[in-house]
Structures are given as C-alpha cells and as structure tokens.
C-alpha cells in the first residue's frame, strides 16, 4: 500500500487489509506493448495497477489504431487522462536498475536496492511540446 500511495495509484487511503496477503513481487521495467525498456512511464488516471507502459509507444499506437485501451487493465484511457509516474521514472533512471528488466518489491512496499530521491519530476518534452534540452541549449548559444 505504501508503494501504491507513493505512485498515486488506486484507493490507497483505505486501511482495510481484508483477505490481503502481500509477498515479495517483481515489477517489470519493460513496456507491455513493445517489451522494450520503458522510457517515459505512464498509466491512466483510472488505472489501479502500479506497472506502467511507455507513453510514447502508447500515444503512437493510439494514433495509428484509434484505440486508447490500457495495455495492462484494458480500461479506456483518453490521452488527457494519462499521467507520467515520477517515482517509476526515478526508478528507471537509477543506476542500480541499469540493464535490469525488473526489480523486486518487498512485502513492505519498498523497492529492494533503490533509494527514492526527493526531486520534482519533469514532464517529458513529448507531453509539453517543448524542445529537447540539447535543442534549447543550442538555440541559446545562437543568440
């Protein structure tokens, strides 16, 4: 529940543990659409899972096939209801996960071998329509 709350998934305010037994589990770092490592982790607002899919891949597939179903739970996810997961993004960027396809989460909801950093997540340029950071630096030099 602690991990779900950090990732902003589902109804994490409930303290009800009725018939729930949590054990260690693996969290995939691969996109369920392409099976490649996720670059921009996202999920729909209505999704209750903490696994993410790659935002760029999802948007490309949505444009091509005119469908916006979550590849994990099959709920309809309109593009304006997508959210980027900052914690999952930190996890992907952490050197301890480099080259890994998954990470282990213990029964307390802690990601083994990962120390969460207190940073403000930045939306990828894909969402904001902003230039890539390198392009912004190049345009500053030209002035």
Phi and psi in radians as a Rosetta constraint file:
Dihedral C 1 N 2 CA 2 C 2 CIRCULARHARMONIC -1.061 0.35
Dihedral N 2 CA 2 C 2 N 3 CIRCULARHARMONIC -0.768 0.35
Dihedral C 2 N 3 CA 3 C 3 CIRCULARHARMONIC -1.152 0.35
Dihedral N 3 CA 3 C 3 N 4 CIRCULARHARMONIC -0.748 0.35
Dihedral C 3 N 4 CA 4 C 4 CIRCULARHARMONIC -1.051 0.35
Dihedral N 4 CA 4 C 4 N 5 CIRCULARHARMONIC -0.711 0.35
Dihedral C 4 N 5 CA 5 C 5 CIRCULARHARMONIC -1.142 0.35
Dihedral N 5 CA 5 C 5 N 6 CIRCULARHARMONIC -0.751 0.35
Dihedral C 5 N 6 CA 6 C 6 CIRCULARHARMONIC -1.056 0.35
Dihedral N 6 CA 6 C 6 N 7 CIRCULARHARMONIC -0.654 0.35
Dihedral C 6 N 7 CA 7 C 7 CIRCULARHARMONIC -1.516 0.35
Dihedral N 7 CA 7 C 7 N 8 CIRCULARHARMONIC -0.058 0.35
Dihedral C 7 N 8 CA 8 C 8 CIRCULARHARMONIC 1.222 0.35
Dihedral N 8 CA 8 C 8 N 9 CIRCULARHARMONIC 0.710 0.35
Dihedral C 8 N 9 CA 9 C 9 CIRCULARHARMONIC -1.979 0.35
Dihedral N 9 CA 9 C 9 N 10 CIRCULARHARMONIC 2.338 0.35
Dihedral C 9 N 10 CA 10 C 10 CIRCULARHARMONIC 1.061 0.35
Dihedral N 10 CA 10 C 10 N 11 CIRCULARHARMONIC -2.855 0.35
Dihedral C 10 N 11 CA 11 C 11 CIRCULARHARMONIC -1.614 0.35
Dihedral N 11 CA 11 C 11 N 12 CIRCULARHARMONIC 1.554 0.35
Dihedral C 11 N 12 CA 12 C 12 CIRCULARHARMONIC -1.633 0.35
Dihedral N 12 CA 12 C 12 N 13 CIRCULARHARMONIC 0.002 0.35
Dihedral C 12 N 13 CA 13 C 13 CIRCULARHARMONIC -1.399 0.35
Dihedral N 13 CA 13 C 13 N 14 CIRCULARHARMONIC -0.383 0.35
Dihedral C 13 N 14 CA 14 C 14 CIRCULARHARMONIC -1.232 0.35
Dihedral N 14 CA 14 C 14 N 15 CIRCULARHARMONIC 2.362 0.35
Dihedral C 14 N 15 CA 15 C 15 CIRCULARHARMONIC -1.717 0.35
Dihedral N 15 CA 15 C 15 N 16 CIRCULARHARMONIC 0.166 0.35
Dihedral C 15 N 16 CA 16 C 16 CIRCULARHARMONIC -1.250 0.35
Dihedral N 16 CA 16 C 16 N 17 CIRCULARHARMONIC 2.197 0.35
Dihedral C 16 N 17 CA 17 C 17 CIRCULARHARMONIC -1.977 0.35
Dihedral N 17 CA 17 C 17 N 18 CIRCULARHARMONIC 0.427 0.35
Dihedral C 17 N 18 CA 18 C 18 CIRCULARHARMONIC -0.948 0.35
Dihedral N 18 CA 18 C 18 N 19 CIRCULARHARMONIC 2.068 0.35
Dihedral C 18 N 19 CA 19 C 19 CIRCULARHARMONIC 0.933 0.35
Dihedral N 19 CA 19 C 19 N 20 CIRCULARHARMONIC 0.569 0.35
Dihedral C 19 N 20 CA 20 C 20 CIRCULARHARMONIC -2.006 0.35
Dihedral N 20 CA 20 C 20 N 21 CIRCULARHARMONIC 2.163 0.35
Dihedral C 20 N 21 CA 21 C 21 CIRCULARHARMONIC -2.148 0.35
Dihedral N 21 CA 21 C 21 N 22 CIRCULARHARMONIC 2.064 0.35
Dihedral C 21 N 22 CA 22 C 22 CIRCULARHARMONIC -1.795 0.35
Dihedral N 22 CA 22 C 22 N 23 CIRCULARHARMONIC 2.336 0.35
Dihedral C 22 N 23 CA 23 C 23 CIRCULARHARMONIC -2.167 0.35
Dihedral N 23 CA 23 C 23 N 24 CIRCULARHARMONIC 3.072 0.35
Dihedral C 23 N 24 CA 24 C 24 CIRCULARHARMONIC -1.023 0.35
Dihedral N 24 CA 24 C 24 N 25 CIRCULARHARMONIC 2.559 0.35
Dihedral C 24 N 25 CA 25 C 25 CIRCULARHARMONIC -2.549 0.35
Dihedral N 25 CA 25 C 25 N 26 CIRCULARHARMONIC 2.836 0.35
Dihedral C 25 N 26 CA 26 C 26 CIRCULARHARMONIC -1.746 0.35
Dihedral N 26 CA 26 C 26 N 27 CIRCULARHARMONIC 2.444 0.35
Dihedral C 26 N 27 CA 27 C 27 CIRCULARHARMONIC -1.982 0.35
Dihedral N 27 CA 27 C 27 N 28 CIRCULARHARMONIC 2.054 0.35
Dihedral C 27 N 28 CA 28 C 28 CIRCULARHARMONIC -1.268 0.35
Dihedral N 28 CA 28 C 28 N 29 CIRCULARHARMONIC 2.435 0.35
Dihedral C 28 N 29 CA 29 C 29 CIRCULARHARMONIC -1.771 0.35
Dihedral N 29 CA 29 C 29 N 30 CIRCULARHARMONIC 0.185 0.35
Dihedral C 29 N 30 CA 30 C 30 CIRCULARHARMONIC -1.844 0.35
Dihedral N 30 CA 30 C 30 N 31 CIRCULARHARMONIC 2.511 0.35
Dihedral C 30 N 31 CA 31 C 31 CIRCULARHARMONIC -1.215 0.35
Dihedral N 31 CA 31 C 31 N 32 CIRCULARHARMONIC 2.296 0.35
Dihedral C 31 N 32 CA 32 C 32 CIRCULARHARMONIC -1.226 0.35
Dihedral N 32 CA 32 C 32 N 33 CIRCULARHARMONIC -0.232 0.35
Dihedral C 32 N 33 CA 33 C 33 CIRCULARHARMONIC -1.467 0.35
Dihedral N 33 CA 33 C 33 N 34 CIRCULARHARMONIC -0.840 0.35
Dihedral C 33 N 34 CA 34 C 34 CIRCULARHARMONIC -1.870 0.35
Dihedral N 34 CA 34 C 34 N 35 CIRCULARHARMONIC -0.283 0.35
Dihedral C 34 N 35 CA 35 C 35 CIRCULARHARMONIC 1.138 0.35
Dihedral N 35 CA 35 C 35 N 36 CIRCULARHARMONIC 0.203 0.35
Dihedral C 35 N 36 CA 36 C 36 CIRCULARHARMONIC -1.530 0.35
Dihedral N 36 CA 36 C 36 N 37 CIRCULARHARMONIC 2.803 0.35
Dihedral C 36 N 37 CA 37 C 37 CIRCULARHARMONIC -1.060 0.35
Dihedral N 37 CA 37 C 37 N 38 CIRCULARHARMONIC 2.383 0.35
Dihedral C 37 N 38 CA 38 C 38 CIRCULARHARMONIC -1.168 0.35
Dihedral N 38 CA 38 C 38 N 39 CIRCULARHARMONIC 2.421 0.35
Dihedral C 38 N 39 CA 39 C 39 CIRCULARHARMONIC -1.811 0.35
Dihedral N 39 CA 39 C 39 N 40 CIRCULARHARMONIC -0.865 0.35
Dihedral C 39 N 40 CA 40 C 40 CIRCULARHARMONIC -2.103 0.35
Dihedral N 40 CA 40 C 40 N 41 CIRCULARHARMONIC 1.643 0.35
Dihedral C 40 N 41 CA 41 C 41 CIRCULARHARMONIC -1.207 0.35
Dihedral N 41 CA 41 C 41 N 42 CIRCULARHARMONIC 2.267 0.35
Dihedral C 41 N 42 CA 42 C 42 CIRCULARHARMONIC -2.547 0.35
Dihedral N 42 CA 42 C 42 N 43 CIRCULARHARMONIC 2.869 0.35
Dihedral C 42 N 43 CA 43 C 43 CIRCULARHARMONIC -2.754 0.35
Dihedral N 43 CA 43 C 43 N 44 CIRCULARHARMONIC 2.930 0.35
Dihedral C 43 N 44 CA 44 C 44 CIRCULARHARMONIC -1.429 0.35
Dihedral N 44 CA 44 C 44 N 45 CIRCULARHARMONIC 2.714 0.35
Dihedral C 44 N 45 CA 45 C 45 CIRCULARHARMONIC -1.028 0.35
Dihedral N 45 CA 45 C 45 N 46 CIRCULARHARMONIC -0.601 0.35
Dihedral C 45 N 46 CA 46 C 46 CIRCULARHARMONIC -1.463 0.35
Dihedral N 46 CA 46 C 46 N 47 CIRCULARHARMONIC -0.170 0.35
Dihedral C 46 N 47 CA 47 C 47 CIRCULARHARMONIC -1.212 0.35
Dihedral N 47 CA 47 C 47 N 48 CIRCULARHARMONIC 2.465 0.35
Dihedral C 47 N 48 CA 48 C 48 CIRCULARHARMONIC -1.920 0.35
Dihedral N 48 CA 48 C 48 N 49 CIRCULARHARMONIC 0.066 0.35
Dihedral C 48 N 49 CA 49 C 49 CIRCULARHARMONIC -1.618 0.35
Dihedral N 49 CA 49 C 49 N 50 CIRCULARHARMONIC 2.737 0.35
Dihedral C 49 N 50 CA 50 C 50 CIRCULARHARMONIC -1.765 0.35
Dihedral N 50 CA 50 C 50 N 51 CIRCULARHARMONIC -0.097 0.35
Dihedral C 50 N 51 CA 51 C 51 CIRCULARHARMONIC -1.216 0.35
Dihedral N 51 CA 51 C 51 N 52 CIRCULARHARMONIC 2.515 0.35
Dihedral C 51 N 52 CA 52 C 52 CIRCULARHARMONIC -1.964 0.35
Dihedral N 52 CA 52 C 52 N 53 CIRCULARHARMONIC 2.971 0.35
Dihedral C 52 N 53 CA 53 C 53 CIRCULARHARMONIC -2.174 0.35
Dihedral N 53 CA 53 C 53 N 54 CIRCULARHARMONIC 2.918 0.35
Dihedral C 53 N 54 CA 54 C 54 CIRCULARHARMONIC -1.395 0.35
Dihedral N 54 CA 54 C 54 N 55 CIRCULARHARMONIC 2.180 0.35
Dihedral C 54 N 55 CA 55 C 55 CIRCULARHARMONIC -1.058 0.35
Dihedral N 55 CA 55 C 55 N 56 CIRCULARHARMONIC -0.831 0.35
Dihedral C 55 N 56 CA 56 C 56 CIRCULARHARMONIC -1.051 0.35
Dihedral N 56 CA 56 C 56 N 57 CIRCULARHARMONIC -0.755 0.35
Dihedral C 56 N 57 CA 57 C 57 CIRCULARHARMONIC -1.111 0.35
Dihedral N 57 CA 57 C 57 N 58 CIRCULARHARMONIC -0.784 0.35
Dihedral C 57 N 58 CA 58 C 58 CIRCULARHARMONIC -1.037 0.35
Dihedral N 58 CA 58 C 58 N 59 CIRCULARHARMONIC -0.821 0.35
Dihedral C 58 N 59 CA 59 C 59 CIRCULARHARMONIC -1.147 0.35
Dihedral N 59 CA 59 C 59 N 60 CIRCULARHARMONIC -0.669 0.35
Dihedral C 59 N 60 CA 60 C 60 CIRCULARHARMONIC -1.094 0.35
Dihedral N 60 CA 60 C 60 N 61 CIRCULARHARMONIC -0.779 0.35
Dihedral C 60 N 61 CA 61 C 61 CIRCULARHARMONIC -1.173 0.35
Dihedral N 61 CA 61 C 61 N 62 CIRCULARHARMONIC -0.654 0.35
Dihedral C 61 N 62 CA 62 C 62 CIRCULARHARMONIC -1.113 0.35
Dihedral N 62 CA 62 C 62 N 63 CIRCULARHARMONIC -0.729 0.35
Dihedral C 62 N 63 CA 63 C 63 CIRCULARHARMONIC -1.158 0.35
Dihedral N 63 CA 63 C 63 N 64 CIRCULARHARMONIC -0.759 0.35
Dihedral C 63 N 64 CA 64 C 64 CIRCULARHARMONIC -1.210 0.35
Dihedral N 64 CA 64 C 64 N 65 CIRCULARHARMONIC -0.780 0.35
Dihedral C 64 N 65 CA 65 C 65 CIRCULARHARMONIC -1.839 0.35
Dihedral N 65 CA 65 C 65 N 66 CIRCULARHARMONIC -0.018 0.35
Dihedral C 65 N 66 CA 66 C 66 CIRCULARHARMONIC 1.002 0.35
Dihedral N 66 CA 66 C 66 N 67 CIRCULARHARMONIC 0.610 0.35
Dihedral C 66 N 67 CA 67 C 67 CIRCULARHARMONIC -2.282 0.35
Dihedral N 67 CA 67 C 67 N 68 CIRCULARHARMONIC 2.466 0.35
Dihedral C 67 N 68 CA 68 C 68 CIRCULARHARMONIC -2.239 0.35
Dihedral N 68 CA 68 C 68 N 69 CIRCULARHARMONIC 0.778 0.35
Dihedral C 68 N 69 CA 69 C 69 CIRCULARHARMONIC -1.482 0.35
Dihedral N 69 CA 69 C 69 N 70 CIRCULARHARMONIC 2.395 0.35
Dihedral C 69 N 70 CA 70 C 70 CIRCULARHARMONIC -1.062 0.35
Dihedral N 70 CA 70 C 70 N 71 CIRCULARHARMONIC 2.267 0.35
Dihedral C 70 N 71 CA 71 C 71 CIRCULARHARMONIC -1.239 0.35
Dihedral N 71 CA 71 C 71 N 72 CIRCULARHARMONIC -0.163 0.35
Dihedral C 71 N 72 CA 72 C 72 CIRCULARHARMONIC -1.756 0.35
Dihedral N 72 CA 72 C 72 N 73 CIRCULARHARMONIC -0.759 0.35
Dihedral C 72 N 73 CA 73 C 73 CIRCULARHARMONIC -2.082 0.35
Dihedral N 73 CA 73 C 73 N 74 CIRCULARHARMONIC -0.047 0.35
Dihedral C 73 N 74 CA 74 C 74 CIRCULARHARMONIC 1.142 0.35
Dihedral N 74 CA 74 C 74 N 75 CIRCULARHARMONIC 0.227 0.35
Dihedral C 74 N 75 CA 75 C 75 CIRCULARHARMONIC -1.278 0.35
Dihedral N 75 CA 75 C 75 N 76 CIRCULARHARMONIC 2.587 0.35
Dihedral C 75 N 76 CA 76 C 76 CIRCULARHARMONIC -1.237 0.35
Dihedral N 76 CA 76 C 76 N 77 CIRCULARHARMONIC 2.266 0.35
Dihedral C 76 N 77 CA 77 C 77 CIRCULARHARMONIC -2.209 0.35
Dihedral N 77 CA 77 C 77 N 78 CIRCULARHARMONIC 1.616 0.35
Dihedral C 77 N 78 CA 78 C 78 CIRCULARHARMONIC -1.068 0.35
Dihedral N 78 CA 78 C 78 N 79 CIRCULARHARMONIC 2.537 0.35
Dihedral C 78 N 79 CA 79 C 79 CIRCULARHARMONIC -0.923 0.35
Dihedral N 79 CA 79 C 79 N 80 CIRCULARHARMONIC -0.566 0.35
Dihedral C 79 N 80 CA 80 C 80 CIRCULARHARMONIC -1.330 0.35
Dihedral N 80 CA 80 C 80 N 81 CIRCULARHARMONIC -0.070 0.35
Dihedral C 80 N 81 CA 81 C 81 CIRCULARHARMONIC -1.916 0.35
Dihedral N 81 CA 81 C 81 N 82 CIRCULARHARMONIC 0.293 0.35
Dihedral C 81 N 82 CA 82 C 82 CIRCULARHARMONIC -1.502 0.35
Dihedral N 82 CA 82 C 82 N 83 CIRCULARHARMONIC 2.543 0.35
Dihedral C 82 N 83 CA 83 C 83 CIRCULARHARMONIC -2.363 0.35
Dihedral N 83 CA 83 C 83 N 84 CIRCULARHARMONIC 2.485 0.35
Dihedral C 83 N 84 CA 84 C 84 CIRCULARHARMONIC -1.514 0.35
Dihedral N 84 CA 84 C 84 N 85 CIRCULARHARMONIC 2.365 0.35
Dihedral C 84 N 85 CA 85 C 85 CIRCULARHARMONIC -1.659 0.35
Dihedral N 85 CA 85 C 85 N 86 CIRCULARHARMONIC 1.897 0.35
Dihedral C 85 N 86 CA 86 C 86 CIRCULARHARMONIC -1.112 0.35
Dihedral N 86 CA 86 C 86 N 87 CIRCULARHARMONIC -0.718 0.35
Dihedral C 86 N 87 CA 87 C 87 CIRCULARHARMONIC -1.142 0.35
Dihedral N 87 CA 87 C 87 N 88 CIRCULARHARMONIC -0.759 0.35
Dihedral C 87 N 88 CA 88 C 88 CIRCULARHARMONIC -1.112 0.35
Dihedral N 88 CA 88 C 88 N 89 CIRCULARHARMONIC -0.653 0.35
Dihedral C 88 N 89 CA 89 C 89 CIRCULARHARMONIC -1.082 0.35
Dihedral N 89 CA 89 C 89 N 90 CIRCULARHARMONIC -0.742 0.35
Dihedral C 89 N 90 CA 90 C 90 CIRCULARHARMONIC -1.076 0.35
Dihedral N 90 CA 90 C 90 N 91 CIRCULARHARMONIC -0.736 0.35
Dihedral C 90 N 91 CA 91 C 91 CIRCULARHARMONIC -1.049 0.35
Dihedral N 91 CA 91 C 91 N 92 CIRCULARHARMONIC -0.773 0.35
Dihedral C 91 N 92 CA 92 C 92 CIRCULARHARMONIC -1.145 0.35
Dihedral N 92 CA 92 C 92 N 93 CIRCULARHARMONIC -0.607 0.35
Dihedral C 92 N 93 CA 93 C 93 CIRCULARHARMONIC -1.423 0.35
Dihedral N 93 CA 93 C 93 N 94 CIRCULARHARMONIC -0.312 0.35
Dihedral C 93 N 94 CA 94 C 94 CIRCULARHARMONIC -1.177 0.35
Dihedral N 94 CA 94 C 94 N 95 CIRCULARHARMONIC 2.373 0.35
Dihedral C 94 N 95 CA 95 C 95 CIRCULARHARMONIC -1.095 0.35
Dihedral N 95 CA 95 C 95 N 96 CIRCULARHARMONIC -0.418 0.35
Dihedral C 95 N 96 CA 96 C 96 CIRCULARHARMONIC -1.204 0.35
Dihedral N 96 CA 96 C 96 N 97 CIRCULARHARMONIC -0.299 0.35
Dihedral C 96 N 97 CA 97 C 97 CIRCULARHARMONIC -1.837 0.35
Dihedral N 97 CA 97 C 97 N 98 CIRCULARHARMONIC 0.016 0.35
Dihedral C 97 N 98 CA 98 C 98 CIRCULARHARMONIC -0.981 0.35
Dihedral N 98 CA 98 C 98 N 99 CIRCULARHARMONIC 2.241 0.35
Dihedral C 98 N 99 CA 99 C 99 CIRCULARHARMONIC 1.363 0.35
Dihedral N 99 CA 99 C 99 N 100 CIRCULARHARMONIC -0.040 0.35
Dihedral C 99 N 100 CA 100 C 100 CIRCULARHARMONIC -1.571 0.35
Dihedral N 100 CA 100 C 100 N 101 CIRCULARHARMONIC 2.560 0.35
Dihedral C 100 N 101 CA 101 C 101 CIRCULARHARMONIC -1.627 0.35
Dihedral N 101 CA 101 C 101 N 102 CIRCULARHARMONIC -0.338 0.35
Dihedral C 101 N 102 CA 102 C 102 CIRCULARHARMONIC -2.728 0.35
Dihedral N 102 CA 102 C 102 N 103 CIRCULARHARMONIC 2.895 0.35
Dihedral C 102 N 103 CA 103 C 103 CIRCULARHARMONIC -2.265 0.35
Dihedral N 103 CA 103 C 103 N 104 CIRCULARHARMONIC 2.755 0.35
Dihedral C 103 N 104 CA 104 C 104 CIRCULARHARMONIC -1.721 0.35
Dihedral N 104 CA 104 C 104 N 105 CIRCULARHARMONIC 2.373 0.35
Dihedral C 104 N 105 CA 105 C 105 CIRCULARHARMONIC -1.974 0.35
Dihedral N 105 CA 105 C 105 N 106 CIRCULARHARMONIC 2.241 0.35
Dihedral C 105 N 106 CA 106 C 106 CIRCULARHARMONIC -1.433 0.35
Dihedral N 106 CA 106 C 106 N 107 CIRCULARHARMONIC 3.039 0.35
Dihedral C 106 N 107 CA 107 C 107 CIRCULARHARMONIC -1.146 0.35
Dihedral N 107 CA 107 C 107 N 108 CIRCULARHARMONIC -0.259 0.35
Dihedral C 107 N 108 CA 108 C 108 CIRCULARHARMONIC -1.540 0.35
Dihedral N 108 CA 108 C 108 N 109 CIRCULARHARMONIC -0.064 0.35
Dihedral C 108 N 109 CA 109 C 109 CIRCULARHARMONIC 1.553 0.35
Dihedral N 109 CA 109 C 109 N 110 CIRCULARHARMONIC 0.190 0.35
Dihedral C 109 N 110 CA 110 C 110 CIRCULARHARMONIC -1.613 0.35
Dihedral N 110 CA 110 C 110 N 111 CIRCULARHARMONIC 2.467 0.35
Dihedral C 110 N 111 CA 111 C 111 CIRCULARHARMONIC -1.504 0.35
Dihedral N 111 CA 111 C 111 N 112 CIRCULARHARMONIC 2.078 0.35
Dihedral C 111 N 112 CA 112 C 112 CIRCULARHARMONIC -1.156 0.35
Dihedral N 112 CA 112 C 112 N 113 CIRCULARHARMONIC 2.244 0.35
Dihedral C 112 N 113 CA 113 C 113 CIRCULARHARMONIC 1.374 0.35
Dihedral N 113 CA 113 C 113 N 114 CIRCULARHARMONIC 0.208 0.35
Dihedral C 113 N 114 CA 114 C 114 CIRCULARHARMONIC -2.175 0.35
Dihedral N 114 CA 114 C 114 N 115 CIRCULARHARMONIC 2.237 0.35
Dihedral C 114 N 115 CA 115 C 115 CIRCULARHARMONIC -1.882 0.35
Dihedral N 115 CA 115 C 115 N 116 CIRCULARHARMONIC 2.020 0.35
Dihedral C 115 N 116 CA 116 C 116 CIRCULARHARMONIC -1.151 0.35
Dihedral N 116 CA 116 C 116 N 117 CIRCULARHARMONIC 2.319 0.35
Dihedral C 116 N 117 CA 117 C 117 CIRCULARHARMONIC -1.674 0.35
Dihedral N 117 CA 117 C 117 N 118 CIRCULARHARMONIC 2.518 0.35
Dihedral C 117 N 118 CA 118 C 118 CIRCULARHARMONIC -1.571 0.35
Dihedral N 118 CA 118 C 118 N 119 CIRCULARHARMONIC 1.499 0.35
Dihedral C 118 N 119 CA 119 C 119 CIRCULARHARMONIC -2.261 0.35
Dihedral N 119 CA 119 C 119 N 120 CIRCULARHARMONIC 2.759 0.35
Dihedral C 119 N 120 CA 120 C 120 CIRCULARHARMONIC -1.521 0.35
Dihedral N 120 CA 120 C 120 N 121 CIRCULARHARMONIC 2.084 0.35
Dihedral C 120 N 121 CA 121 C 121 CIRCULARHARMONIC -1.161 0.35
Dihedral N 121 CA 121 C 121 N 122 CIRCULARHARMONIC 2.483 0.35
Dihedral C 121 N 122 CA 122 C 122 CIRCULARHARMONIC -1.883 0.35
Dihedral N 122 CA 122 C 122 N 123 CIRCULARHARMONIC 2.302 0.35
Dihedral C 122 N 123 CA 123 C 123 CIRCULARHARMONIC -1.173 0.35
Dihedral N 123 CA 123 C 123 N 124 CIRCULARHARMONIC 2.465 0.35
Dihedral C 123 N 124 CA 124 C 124 CIRCULARHARMONIC -1.152 0.35
Dihedral N 124 CA 124 C 124 N 125 CIRCULARHARMONIC 2.642 0.35
Dihedral C 124 N 125 CA 125 C 125 CIRCULARHARMONIC -0.965 0.35
Dihedral N 125 CA 125 C 125 N 126 CIRCULARHARMONIC -0.484 0.35
Dihedral C 125 N 126 CA 126 C 126 CIRCULARHARMONIC -0.988 0.35
Dihedral N 126 CA 126 C 126 N 127 CIRCULARHARMONIC -0.664 0.35
Dihedral C 126 N 127 CA 127 C 127 CIRCULARHARMONIC -1.370 0.35
Dihedral N 127 CA 127 C 127 N 128 CIRCULARHARMONIC -0.666 0.35
Dihedral C 127 N 128 CA 128 C 128 CIRCULARHARMONIC -1.590 0.35
Dihedral N 128 CA 128 C 128 N 129 CIRCULARHARMONIC -0.252 0.35
Dihedral C 128 N 129 CA 129 C 129 CIRCULARHARMONIC 1.304 0.35
Dihedral N 129 CA 129 C 129 N 130 CIRCULARHARMONIC 0.273 0.35
Dihedral C 129 N 130 CA 130 C 130 CIRCULARHARMONIC -1.468 0.35
Dihedral N 130 CA 130 C 130 N 131 CIRCULARHARMONIC 2.736 0.35
Dihedral C 130 N 131 CA 131 C 131 CIRCULARHARMONIC -1.197 0.35
Dihedral N 131 CA 131 C 131 N 132 CIRCULARHARMONIC 2.738 0.35
Dihedral C 131 N 132 CA 132 C 132 CIRCULARHARMONIC -1.068 0.35
Dihedral N 132 CA 132 C 132 N 133 CIRCULARHARMONIC 2.665 0.35
Dihedral C 132 N 133 CA 133 C 133 CIRCULARHARMONIC -0.954 0.35
Dihedral N 133 CA 133 C 133 N 134 CIRCULARHARMONIC -0.681 0.35
Dihedral C 133 N 134 CA 134 C 134 CIRCULARHARMONIC -1.096 0.35
Dihedral N 134 CA 134 C 134 N 135 CIRCULARHARMONIC -0.696 0.35
Dihedral C 134 N 135 CA 135 C 135 CIRCULARHARMONIC -1.145 0.35
Dihedral N 135 CA 135 C 135 N 136 CIRCULARHARMONIC -0.657 0.35
Dihedral C 135 N 136 CA 136 C 136 CIRCULARHARMONIC -1.164 0.35
Dihedral N 136 CA 136 C 136 N 137 CIRCULARHARMONIC -0.685 0.35
Dihedral C 136 N 137 CA 137 C 137 CIRCULARHARMONIC -1.157 0.35
Dihedral N 137 CA 137 C 137 N 138 CIRCULARHARMONIC -0.760 0.35
Dihedral C 137 N 138 CA 138 C 138 CIRCULARHARMONIC -1.067 0.35
Dihedral N 138 CA 138 C 138 N 139 CIRCULARHARMONIC -0.728 0.35
Dihedral C 138 N 139 CA 139 C 139 CIRCULARHARMONIC -1.208 0.35
Dihedral N 139 CA 139 C 139 N 140 CIRCULARHARMONIC -0.506 0.35
Dihedral C 139 N 140 CA 140 C 140 CIRCULARHARMONIC -1.204 0.35
Dihedral N 140 CA 140 C 140 N 141 CIRCULARHARMONIC -0.640 0.35
Dihedral C 140 N 141 CA 141 C 141 CIRCULARHARMONIC -1.199 0.35
Dihedral N 141 CA 141 C 141 N 142 CIRCULARHARMONIC -0.570 0.35
Dihedral C 141 N 142 CA 142 C 142 CIRCULARHARMONIC -1.205 0.35
Dihedral N 142 CA 142 C 142 N 143 CIRCULARHARMONIC -0.419 0.35
